[in-house]
Amino acid sequence: MTVGQKMHQALASLESARASISTFALDTQDKTAKQAFNNAVTQLDNVVNTIKSRVNYIEQQEPQYKVRQQSQQQQQQQQQ
């Protein structure tokens, strides 16, 4: 697994965790828990944005780490 793939996988995991915690906030009736979940969502938003920025930077500096481009190239090679 390349660095680019690992970064995208980590980003997807963080976004999944953010969605789960957001759902917990919506599902609970406890105001304290709701606030705690919402605070966690805000923190995860910051982390996700930071990781996205890093992924973009890495992909600009090292084009071979672009995951989308790699998968398209692999598909083209398989078709040939």
CORTABEL-V636730 format. One line per field, one symbol per residue. burial: b if it has 24 or more other C-alpha atoms within 12 Angstrom, else e. A space follows every 10 residues. Layout:
burial: ???
//
This chain:
burial: eeebeebbee beebbeebee bbeebeeeee eeeeeebbeb beebeeebee bbeebeeeee eeeebbbeee eeeeeeeeee
//
